[in-house]
Amino acid sequence: MAKIKIKQIGSPIRRPAHQRETLIGLGLNKMNRVVELEDTPEVRGALRKLPHMVVIVD
């Protein structure tokens, strides 16, 4: 499958616990960190829950 790069642009400070857990599940926990993940429906769903904290980079 294709891979996508995800960058964290928002801080998890003062966010609900489920948003912090979703970030950790994606492999993110610090600002400006970039991870490369498989492009699956599960990853896309997690990204839809955090549009204010993550961005897809080219």
PDB file with one MODEL, atoms N, CA, C and O in Angstrom:
MODEL        1
ATOM      1  N   MET A   1       0.835  -1.191   0.000  1.00  0.00           N
ATOM      2  CA  MET A   1       0.000   0.000   0.000  1.00  0.00           C
ATOM      3  C   MET A   1       0.874   1.245   0.000  1.00  0.00           C
ATOM      4  O   MET A   1       2.080   1.186   0.238  1.00  0.00           O
ATOM      5  N   ALA A   2       0.247   2.342  -0.266  1.00  0.00           N
ATOM      6  CA  ALA A   2       0.941   3.630  -0.277  1.00  0.00           C
ATOM      7  C   ALA A   2       1.224   4.083   1.153  1.00  0.00           C
ATOM      8  O   ALA A   2       0.535   3.691   2.095  1.00  0.00           O
ATOM      9  N   LYS A   3       2.224   4.892   1.287  1.00  0.00           N
ATOM     10  CA  LYS A   3       2.581   5.453   2.592  1.00  0.00           C
ATOM     11  C   LYS A   3       2.254   6.940   2.593  1.00  0.00           C
ATOM     12  O   LYS A   3       2.316   7.602   1.556  1.00  0.00           O
ATOM     13  N   ILE A   4       1.907   7.454   3.761  1.00  0.00           N
ATOM     14  CA  ILE A   4       1.673   8.885   3.910  1.00  0.00           C
ATOM     15  C   ILE A   4       2.524   9.394   5.068  1.00  0.00           C
ATOM     16  O   ILE A   4       2.768   8.672   6.035  1.00  0.00           O
ATOM     17  N   LYS A   5       2.972  10.641   4.962  1.00  0.00           N
ATOM     18  CA  LYS A   5       3.735  11.273   6.030  1.00  0.00           C
ATOM     19  C   LYS A   5       2.808  12.204   6.793  1.00  0.00           C
ATOM     20  O   LYS A   5       2.089  13.010   6.203  1.00  0.00           O
ATOM     21  N   ILE A   6       2.837  12.082   8.107  1.00  0.00           N
ATOM     22  CA  ILE A   6       1.974  12.873   8.974  1.00  0.00           C
ATOM     23  C   ILE A   6       2.857  13.686   9.905  1.00  0.00           C
ATOM     24  O   ILE A   6       3.799  13.157  10.496  1.00  0.00           O
ATOM     25  N   LYS A   7       2.550  14.979  10.038  1.00  0.00           N
ATOM     26  CA  LYS A   7       3.307  15.865  10.914  1.00  0.00           C
ATOM     27  C   LYS A   7       2.385  16.414  11.989  1.00  0.00           C
ATOM     28  O   LYS A   7       1.269  16.847  11.701  1.00  0.00           O
ATOM     29  N   GLN A   8       2.850  16.394  13.215  1.00  0.00           N
ATOM     30  CA  GLN A   8       2.074  16.955  14.319  1.00  0.00           C
ATOM     31  C   GLN A   8       2.324  18.453  14.384  1.00  0.00           C
ATOM     32  O   GLN A   8       3.470  18.893  14.479  1.00  0.00           O
ATOM     33  N   ILE A   9       1.247  19.241  14.332  1.00  0.00           N
ATOM     34  CA  ILE A   9       1.367  20.698  14.370  1.00  0.00           C
ATOM     35  C   ILE A   9       0.711  21.301  15.601  1.00  0.00           C
ATOM     36  O   ILE A   9       0.854  22.496  15.858  1.00  0.00           O
ATOM     37  N   GLY A  10      -0.007  20.486  16.364  1.00  0.00           N
ATOM     38  CA  GLY A  10      -0.690  20.988  17.553  1.00  0.00           C
ATOM     39  C   GLY A  10      -0.231  20.261  18.798  1.00  0.00           C
ATOM     40  O   GLY A  10       0.184  19.104  18.738  1.00  0.00           O
ATOM     41  N   SER A  11      -0.307  20.942  19.921  1.00  0.00           N
ATOM     42  CA  SER A  11       0.117  20.360  21.193  1.00  0.00           C
ATOM     43  C   SER A  11      -1.033  19.587  21.841  1.00  0.00           C
ATOM     44  O   SER A  11      -2.185  20.016  21.775  1.00  0.00           O
ATOM     45  N   PRO A  12      -0.724  18.449  22.466  1.00  0.00           N
ATOM     46  CA  PRO A  12      -1.768  17.695  23.169  1.00  0.00           C
ATOM     47  C   PRO A  12      -2.085  18.247  24.560  1.00  0.00           C
ATOM     48  O   PRO A  12      -2.936  17.705  25.266  1.00  0.00           O
ATOM     49  N   ILE A  13      -1.407  19.317  24.948  1.00  0.00           N
ATOM     50  CA  ILE A  13      -1.660  19.906  26.265  1.00  0.00           C
ATOM     51  C   ILE A  13      -3.081  20.483  26.294  1.00  0.00           C
ATOM     52  O   ILE A  13      -3.508  21.172  25.368  1.00  0.00           O
ATOM     53  N   ARG A  14      -3.796  20.186  27.375  1.00  0.00           N
ATOM     54  CA  ARG A  14      -5.178  20.649  27.581  1.00  0.00           C
ATOM     55  C   ARG A  14      -6.129  20.142  26.509  1.00  0.00           C
ATOM     56  O   ARG A  14      -7.065  20.841  26.120  1.00  0.00           O
ATOM     57  N   ARG A  15      -5.894  18.944  26.039  1.00  0.00           N
ATOM     58  CA  ARG A  15      -6.795  18.275  25.089  1.00  0.00           C
ATOM     59  C   ARG A  15      -7.428  17.083  25.798  1.00  0.00           C
ATOM     60  O   ARG A  15      -6.882  16.585  26.782  1.00  0.00           O
ATOM     61  N   PRO A  16      -8.567  16.627  25.310  1.00  0.00           N
ATOM     62  CA  PRO A  16      -9.183  15.437  25.907  1.00  0.00           C
ATOM     63  C   PRO A  16      -8.265  14.215  25.799  1.00  0.00           C
ATOM     64  O   PRO A  16      -7.442  14.119  24.889  1.00  0.00           O
ATOM     65  N   ALA A  17      -8.421  13.304  26.728  1.00  0.00           N
ATOM     66  CA  ALA A  17      -7.556  12.120  26.784  1.00  0.00           C
ATOM     67  C   ALA A  17      -7.627  11.300  25.505  1.00  0.00           C
ATOM     68  O   ALA A  17      -6.607  10.768  25.067  1.00  0.00           O
ATOM     69  N   HIS A  18      -8.798  11.182  24.893  1.00  0.00           N
ATOM     70  CA  HIS A  18      -8.900  10.355  23.689  1.00  0.00           C
ATOM     71  C   HIS A  18      -8.111  10.952  22.528  1.00  0.00           C
ATOM     72  O   HIS A  18      -7.636  10.210  21.668  1.00  0.00           O
ATOM     73  N   GLN A  19      -7.960  12.277  22.484  1.00  0.00           N
ATOM     74  CA  GLN A  19      -7.144  12.889  21.428  1.00  0.00           C
ATOM     75  C   GLN A  19      -5.671  12.600  21.664  1.00  0.00           C
ATOM     76  O   GLN A  19      -4.939  12.317  20.716  1.00  0.00           O
ATOM     77  N   ARG A  20      -5.222  12.668  22.917  1.00  0.00           N
ATOM     78  CA  ARG A  20      -3.829  12.330  23.236  1.00  0.00           C
ATOM     79  C   ARG A  20      -3.542  10.874  22.905  1.00  0.00           C
ATOM     80  O   ARG A  20      -2.482  10.554  22.368  1.00  0.00           O
ATOM     81  N   GLU A  21      -4.483   9.989  23.225  1.00  0.00           N
ATOM     82  CA  GLU A  21      -4.297   8.568  22.941  1.00  0.00           C
ATOM     83  C   GLU A  21      -4.250   8.298  21.440  1.00  0.00           C
ATOM     84  O   GLU A  21      -3.503   7.428  20.991  1.00  0.00           O
ATOM     85  N   THR A  22      -5.037   9.033  20.662  1.00  0.00           N
ATOM     86  CA  THR A  22      -5.017   8.885  19.217  1.00  0.00           C
ATOM     87  C   THR A  22      -3.673   9.322  18.652  1.00  0.00           C
ATOM     88  O   THR A  22      -3.135   8.669  17.757  1.00  0.00           O
ATOM     89  N   LEU A  23      -3.123  10.424  19.168  1.00  0.00           N
ATOM     90  CA  LEU A  23      -1.794  10.871  18.736  1.00  0.00           C
ATOM     91  C   LEU A  23      -0.740   9.815  19.025  1.00  0.00           C
ATOM     92  O   LEU A  23       0.095   9.521  18.169  1.00  0.00           O
ATOM     93  N   ILE A  24      -0.770   9.252  20.206  1.00  0.00           N
ATOM     94  CA  ILE A  24       0.203   8.225  20.574  1.00  0.00           C
ATOM     95  C   ILE A  24       0.031   7.002  19.690  1.00  0.00           C
ATOM     96  O   ILE A  24       1.015   6.373  19.300  1.00  0.00           O
ATOM     97  N   GLY A  25      -1.214   6.659  19.368  1.00  0.00           N
ATOM     98  CA  GLY A  25      -1.472   5.541  18.470  1.00  0.00           C
ATOM     99  C   GLY A  25      -0.912   5.750  17.078  1.00  0.00           C
ATOM    100  O   GLY A  25      -0.538   4.793  16.399  1.00  0.00           O
ATOM    101  N   LEU A  26      -0.856   7.012  16.651  1.00  0.00           N
ATOM    102  CA  LEU A  26      -0.276   7.337  15.352  1.00  0.00           C
ATOM    103  C   LEU A  26       1.254   7.418  15.418  1.00  0.00           C
ATOM    104  O   LEU A  26       1.911   7.543  14.386  1.00  0.00           O
ATOM    105  N   GLY A  27       1.819   7.346  16.623  1.00  0.00           N
ATOM    106  CA  GLY A  27       3.265   7.431  16.769  1.00  0.00           C
ATOM    107  C   GLY A  27       3.772   8.842  16.957  1.00  0.00           C
ATOM    108  O   GLY A  27       4.962   9.109  16.786  1.00  0.00           O
ATOM    109  N   LEU A  28       2.876   9.749  17.309  1.00  0.00           N
ATOM    110  CA  LEU A  28       3.248  11.149  17.524  1.00  0.00           C
ATOM    111  C   LEU A  28       3.087  11.489  18.996  1.00  0.00           C
ATOM    112  O   LEU A  28       2.174  10.991  19.655  1.00  0.00           O
ATOM    113  N   ASN A  29       3.972  12.337  19.515  1.00  0.00           N
ATOM    114  CA  ASN A  29       3.794  12.819  20.880  1.00  0.00           C
ATOM    115  C   ASN A  29       4.537  14.121  21.129  1.00  0.00           C
ATOM    116  O   ASN A  29       4.425  14.686  22.217  1.00  0.00           O
ATOM    117  N   LYS A  30       5.298  14.617  20.149  1.00  0.00           N
ATOM    118  CA  LYS A  30       6.001  15.883  20.304  1.00  0.00           C
ATOM    119  C   LYS A  30       5.739  16.746  19.081  1.00  0.00           C
ATOM    120  O   LYS A  30       5.491  16.244  17.984  1.00  0.00           O
ATOM    121  N   MET A  31       5.799  18.037  19.290  1.00  0.00           N
ATOM    122  CA  MET A  31       5.533  18.991  18.211  1.00  0.00           C
ATOM    123  C   MET A  31       6.516  18.802  17.050  1.00  0.00           C
ATOM    124  O   MET A  31       7.691  18.496  17.254  1.00  0.00           O
ATOM    125  N   ASN A  32       6.011  18.989  15.843  1.00  0.00           N
ATOM    126  CA  ASN A  32       6.784  18.946  14.602  1.00  0.00           C
ATOM    127  C   ASN A  32       7.408  17.595  14.293  1.00  0.00           C
ATOM    128  O   ASN A  32       8.300  17.511  13.449  1.00  0.00           O
ATOM    129  N   ARG A  33       6.968  16.552  14.947  1.00  0.00           N
ATOM    130  CA  ARG A  33       7.466  15.207  14.652  1.00  0.00           C
ATOM    131  C   ARG A  33       6.743  14.686  13.409  1.00  0.00           C
ATOM    132  O   ARG A  33       5.548  14.924  13.234  1.00  0.00           O
ATOM    133  N   VAL A  34       7.465  13.981  12.560  1.00  0.00           N
ATOM    134  CA  VAL A  34       6.909  13.435  11.323  1.00  0.00           C
ATOM    135  C   VAL A  34       7.037  11.918  11.364  1.00  0.00           C
ATOM    136  O   VAL A  34       8.101  11.390  11.687  1.00  0.00           O
ATOM    137  N   VAL A  35       5.953  11.219  11.035  1.00  0.00           N
ATOM    138  CA  VAL A  35       5.977   9.764  10.937  1.00  0.00           C
ATOM    139  C   VAL A  35       5.441   9.364   9.573  1.00  0.00           C
ATOM    140  O   VAL A  35       4.663  10.093   8.958  1.00  0.00           O
ATOM    141  N   GLU A  36       5.867   8.203   9.113  1.00  0.00           N
ATOM    142  CA  GLU A  36       5.398   7.671   7.845  1.00  0.00           C
ATOM    143  C   GLU A  36       4.614   6.398   8.137  1.00  0.00           C
ATOM    144  O   GLU A  36       5.151   5.446   8.705  1.00  0.00           O
ATOM    145  N   LEU A  37       3.341   6.385   7.748  1.00  0.00           N
ATOM    146  CA  LEU A  37       2.455   5.260   8.032  1.00  0.00           C
ATOM    147  C   LEU A  37       1.812   4.757   6.749  1.00  0.00           C
ATOM    148  O   LEU A  37       1.755   5.464   5.743  1.00  0.00           O
ATOM    149  N   GLU A  38       1.333   3.532   6.804  1.00  0.00           N
ATOM    150  CA  GLU A  38       0.566   2.977   5.683  1.00  0.00           C
ATOM    151  C   GLU A  38      -0.743   3.751   5.545  1.00  0.00           C
ATOM    152  O   GLU A  38      -1.340   4.157   6.542  1.00  0.00           O
ATOM    153  N   ASP A  39      -1.174   3.947   4.331  1.00  0.00           N
ATOM    154  CA  ASP A  39      -2.424   4.659   4.052  1.00  0.00           C
ATOM    155  C   ASP A  39      -3.581   3.673   4.135  1.00  0.00           C
ATOM    156  O   ASP A  39      -3.983   3.086   3.130  1.00  0.00           O
ATOM    157  N   THR A  40      -4.112   3.499   5.341  1.00  0.00           N
ATOM    158  CA  THR A  40      -5.222   2.577   5.574  1.00  0.00           C
ATOM    159  C   THR A  40      -6.445   3.352   6.042  1.00  0.00           C
ATOM    160  O   THR A  40      -6.316   4.497   6.476  1.00  0.00           O
ATOM    161  N   PRO A  41      -7.616   2.758   5.964  1.00  0.00           N
ATOM    162  CA  PRO A  41      -8.820   3.438   6.463  1.00  0.00           C
ATOM    163  C   PRO A  41      -8.732   3.781   7.957  1.00  0.00           C
ATOM    164  O   PRO A  41      -9.285   4.790   8.395  1.00  0.00           O
ATOM    165  N   GLU A  42      -8.039   2.944   8.736  1.00  0.00           N
ATOM    166  CA  GLU A  42      -7.902   3.203  10.158  1.00  0.00           C
ATOM    167  C   GLU A  42      -7.082   4.466  10.413  1.00  0.00           C
ATOM    168  O   GLU A  42      -7.437   5.281  11.265  1.00  0.00           O
ATOM    169  N   VAL A  43      -5.992   4.623   9.676  1.00  0.00           N
ATOM    170  CA  VAL A  43      -5.152   5.813   9.833  1.00  0.00           C
ATOM    171  C   VAL A  43      -5.911   7.052   9.369  1.00  0.00           C
ATOM    172  O   VAL A  43      -5.862   8.093  10.025  1.00  0.00           O
ATOM    173  N   ARG A  44      -6.612   6.945   8.242  1.00  0.00           N
ATOM    174  CA  ARG A  44      -7.395   8.085   7.744  1.00  0.00           C
ATOM    175  C   ARG A  44      -8.464   8.495   8.751  1.00  0.00           C
ATOM    176  O   ARG A  44      -8.715   9.687   8.932  1.00  0.00           O
ATOM    177  N   GLY A  45      -9.099   7.521   9.412  1.00  0.00           N
ATOM    178  CA  GLY A  45     -10.105   7.829  10.425  1.00  0.00           C
ATOM    179  C   GLY A  45      -9.509   8.552  11.620  1.00  0.00           C
ATOM    180  O   GLY A  45     -10.117   9.480  12.153  1.00  0.00           O
ATOM    181  N   ALA A  46      -8.315   8.131  12.046  1.00  0.00           N
ATOM    182  CA  ALA A  46      -7.637   8.797  13.154  1.00  0.00           C
ATOM    183  C   ALA A  46      -7.269  10.229  12.765  1.00  0.00           C
ATOM    184  O   ALA A  46      -7.349  11.136  13.593  1.00  0.00           O
ATOM    185  N   LEU A  47      -6.870  10.435  11.516  1.00  0.00           N
ATOM    186  CA  LEU A  47      -6.529  11.779  11.058  1.00  0.00           C
ATOM    187  C   LEU A  47      -7.756  12.682  11.023  1.00  0.00           C
ATOM    188  O   LEU A  47      -7.656  13.878  11.299  1.00  0.00           O
ATOM    189  N   ARG A  48      -8.900  12.122  10.687  1.00  0.00           N
ATOM    190  CA  ARG A  48     -10.135  12.917  10.667  1.00  0.00           C
ATOM    191  C   ARG A  48     -10.548  13.369  12.059  1.00  0.00           C
ATOM    192  O   ARG A  48     -11.251  14.370  12.202  1.00  0.00           O
ATOM    193  N   LYS A  49     -10.117  12.638  13.091  1.00  0.00           N
ATOM    194  CA  LYS A  49     -10.438  13.030  14.460  1.00  0.00           C
ATOM    195  C   LYS A  49      -9.536  14.152  14.965  1.00  0.00           C
ATOM    196  O   LYS A  49      -9.860  14.813  15.951  1.00  0.00           O
ATOM    197  N   LEU A  50      -8.401  14.370  14.291  1.00  0.00           N
ATOM    198  CA  LEU A  50      -7.428  15.361  14.763  1.00  0.00           C
ATOM    199  C   LEU A  50      -7.034  16.360  13.695  1.00  0.00           C
ATOM    200  O   LEU A  50      -5.840  16.587  13.500  1.00  0.00           O
ATOM    201  N   PRO A  51      -7.987  16.973  12.988  1.00  0.00           N
ATOM    202  CA  PRO A  51      -7.590  17.880  11.905  1.00  0.00           C
ATOM    203  C   PRO A  51      -6.887  19.142  12.408  1.00  0.00           C
ATOM    204  O   PRO A  51      -6.184  19.800  11.642  1.00  0.00           O
ATOM    205  N   HIS A  52      -7.067  19.486  13.677  1.00  0.00           N
ATOM    206  CA  HIS A  52      -6.450  20.675  14.260  1.00  0.00           C
ATOM    207  C   HIS A  52      -5.062  20.404  14.823  1.00  0.00           C
ATOM    208  O   HIS A  52      -4.378  21.332  15.256  1.00  0.00           O
ATOM    209  N   MET A  53      -4.641  19.144  14.821  1.00  0.00           N
ATOM    210  CA  MET A  53      -3.353  18.784  15.434  1.00  0.00           C
ATOM    211  C   MET A  53      -2.368  18.127  14.482  1.00  0.00           C
ATOM    212  O   MET A  53      -1.176  18.069  14.784  1.00  0.00           O
ATOM    213  N   VAL A  54      -2.832  17.630  13.342  1.00  0.00           N
ATOM    214  CA  VAL A  54      -1.935  16.948  12.405  1.00  0.00           C
ATOM    215  C   VAL A  54      -2.175  17.443  10.989  1.00  0.00           C
ATOM    216  O   VAL A  54      -3.242  17.963  10.664  1.00  0.00           O
ATOM    217  N   VAL A  55      -1.152  17.267  10.148  1.00  0.00           N
ATOM    218  CA  VAL A  55      -1.261  17.631   8.749  1.00  0.00           C
ATOM    219  C   VAL A  55      -0.512  16.580   7.933  1.00  0.00           C
ATOM    220  O   VAL A  55       0.488  16.025   8.388  1.00  0.00           O
ATOM    221  N   ILE A  56      -1.000  16.316   6.737  1.00  0.00           N
ATOM    222  CA  ILE A  56      -0.327  15.377   5.825  1.00  0.00           C
ATOM    223  C   ILE A  56       0.668  16.172   5.000  1.00  0.00           C
ATOM    224  O   ILE A  56       0.306  17.160   4.361  1.00  0.00           O
ATOM    225  N   VAL A  57       1.936  15.735   5.015  1.00  0.00           N
ATOM    226  CA  VAL A  57       2.984  16.422   4.253  1.00  0.00           C
ATOM    227  C   VAL A  57       3.323  15.591   3.025  1.00  0.00           C
ATOM    228  O   VAL A  57       3.150  14.372   3.015  1.00  0.00           O
ATOM    229  N   ASP A  58       3.805  16.267   1.998  1.00  0.00           N
ATOM    230  CA  ASP A  58       4.171  15.560   0.760  1.00  0.00           C
ATOM    231  C   ASP A  58       5.541  14.964   0.834  1.00  0.00           C
ATOM    232  O   ASP A  58       5.994  14.338  -0.125  1.00  0.00           O
TER     233      ASP A  58
ENDMDL
END
